[in-house]
Amino acid sequence: MTSFDEIYSKSKSYYQEIASGNKPWIRIGTAVCGEAAGSKEVVDRIKSDLSSLGIDANVSEVGCIGLCYAEPIVDVVKPGMPRIFYGNVNPDIASEIVKSYVSEDDYRPDLALVTMGESGVDGVEDIKNLPMWSKQVRVALRNCGNIDPMQIDQYIATGGYAALDKAVNNMTPEEVLKEVQDSGLRGRGGAAFPTGTKWSFLARSPGPIKYILCNCEEGDPGAFNDKGILESDPHSLIEGTILAGYASGASNGIVFIRHGHEGPINRTLTAIEQAYELGLLGENILGSSFSFDMEVSLTGDSYVAGEETALMESIEGKRAMPRARPPFPAAYGVWGLPSNINNIKSLSYVPEIVAKGGEWFSGIGTEGSKGTAILCLSGNIKYPGMIEVPMGLTINQVIYDVAGGTPDGRKVKFLQTGGPLGGLLPAEKMDVELDFGAMSQAGAILGSGGLIVADERACAVNMARLLVAFCQYESCGKCFPCRLGMTNLIEILERVSNFESRPEDLDLMTNIGQNMAAGSLCGHGQLGWNPVQSALRYFPDDFSAHIEEKRCVTGQCAQQISTPQRTRSRWSPVQLLELKV
């Protein structure tokens, strides 16, 4: 059995040869954001130019560093020089970089975005001064954009799997569990349940086979951080999952991903295979008595499959529909075996928590919300992308100091937070802190971490309609409060948007929403009222204008609006049969 010290020594030697050797090292972001902007063509051009010029260089495809607005990003390191990042690179600019800087010594400050390193270079901004970077504390995203996700040696050389070695060879499962409990880590999937407490439920469940399930069914509009981690640093998830298994006595792990997301899927599969090859997965990990197996399971296009019991149904090959509880997953989970479901972000924190201690992590953030928030910024903002900032920062600081506000200087009207089940947060409430409790009191949720900014041209009625339309389309239909409630809500909101409503519709929506919250089987129906409730709470004038004055305050609804396709026909099966006859 190869020891971890031997594995680390080999990986370190390999990494040093790349990072500080005599060859240039070129890293290109090829996550989904980079690929959408044309990074694959940039990679091909760089490799072609290097070959034609006879330049021997290391080329790595990395994930997203978070500056999505600047993709494709090319990151070049030459011996004795700091890292220089070039943004919005197309194939022609890539050729200029290769010919001017990689081949010669002209680093082209006119093309450069930022630099990273102690010395810096003249004429290029230090990344630490970049608004989007200045307030970040990167824990789960520490390796994103820095290492090749397909090279396990790069992960190990930069500290990866050291926490696993520490845990299985020098700590008891109870000690690992205590570090997570002491960290104050709460789930980052939406419910914000204390992670250590959740693990303790599974630890107390008897049985030789128990499961750690990693939920990456990320279907929220505006959220892409889970897949961002998988395509940028899958080993952090794998290591966190193994540690969760060790702490709770589980023997198996499953990463649950929606089909079609080839980048995250392929990089995760490769990472798992590499971990097996080095003895970091499988029997007697790193010479210990602990064994753990891991695999990837794919789901279809179903938003509700992200609900923990629907997820288990999908893994079992059934339709993704929530189960009634109790029994809870810790007692009766996938295939009837004790199971624990965690979000990707939650598990990706764990290696650093075990390596540095729970007290270290609890020193970041607020009293009730420890650690960092991983946020996806989109909408009408200057710097869209993915960031990791300490809990306790205000939404205003995120939108204006980090994301740069609106690009055209328009006033922010509201922020849509936490995915389609979250709420609308008006501009005057954006001094709220990134804190689970504070955001809940403000009528919003942090949820999956998606923040969509809308300026004064947006209509709250229309946004509520779009969010409810999504929720109605994605309802599994198992329980009637959600199935009928969502349908009724979207019908009413369509009437309001088309200036065909009446004042009593507001009371009707409230009644429907309250019944959904009280009677639905899972969070999809229980929280599906949130967008409408928050829109009514903060933007009553938008609704009254539509209903009483038959106009939209922004003019948005005066335009022809598209009505999302409903999941089910308005006709009953009997009526459809009669129509066919």
Number of C-alpha atoms within 10 A of each C-alpha: 9 10 13 21 11 10 17 21 14 14 20 19 12 14 20 12 13 20 17 15 14 13 17 22 21 25 24 29 30 28 29 22 22 25 16 12 21 18 26 20 14 26 24 12 19 25 17 13 18 18 12 9 11 10 15 14 17 17 19 21 22 28 30 30 21 25 20 25 19 20 28 30 30 28 24 24 23 20 13 10 17 16 21 27 23 26 20 20 25 20 18 11 17 25 20 18 23 22 18 14 17 23 17 10 10 12 21 15 16 9 17 21 20 22 26 19 13 10 11 17 18 10 12 19 17 19 18 15 11 14 16 25 19 13 19 18 19 17 21 24 26 18 26 24 26 23 23 24 29 24 19 23 22 23 24 20 21 17 15 21 28 19 21 24 21 15 21 23 15 11 14 14 18 14 14 26 24 18 23 27 21 17 25 23 28 23 22 24 24 19 14 17 14 17 24 23 17 18 25 19 17 23 25 13 18 13 12 10 12 27 28 28 30 27 25 26 26 25 19 18 16 22 25 22 26 26 24 26 28 29 29 31 33 28 30 28 27 28 25 26 29 30 28 30 27 23 26 27 27 29 20 20 24 20 25 26 27 23 14 12 13 13 18 27 23 15 21 27 16 17 23 22 16 18 18 16 11 17 19 25 22 18 15 15 23 22 17 13 10 19 22 22 18 22 14 17 17 19 21 14 14 21 23 23 30 27 21 26 23 22 31 27 20 23 22 13 12 11 17 26 25 24 19 10 11 8 11 16 22 25 20 17 21 23 12 13 18 25 28 29 25 23 25 32 28 22 25 25 23 32 29 22 23 26 19 13 18 22 15 16 24 22 13 19 19 18 13 15 23 21 25 28 27 27 25 23 27 23 16 18 24 19 23 24 23 25 27 23 24 22 22 22 19 15 21 18 17 23 24 16 15 23 24 17 22 19 11 10 11 14 13 21 19 25 23 27 28 25 24 28 26 27 30 32 27 20 19 12 16 20 12 18 20 24 24 22 15 17 20 13 11 17 20 23 29 28 23 30 26 27 25 23 24 25 20 14 14 18 24 30 26 21 18 26 24 20 24 26 25 23 25 28 20 20 23 22 17 15 18 14 22 31 22 15 25 28 21 17 25 24 16 20 25 21 16 27 24 19 20 14 19 14 13 9 16 19 10 14 21 16 12 19 26 17 17 27 21 12 15 20 20 23 17 25 29 20 22 28 30 24 29 26 21 21 25 21 14 18 19 13 16 19 27 19 15 24 23 13 11 17 20 25 21 13 11 17 19 15 9 8 12 8 12 14 11 14 16 12 9 10 10 10 10 9 11 12 10 9 9 7 6
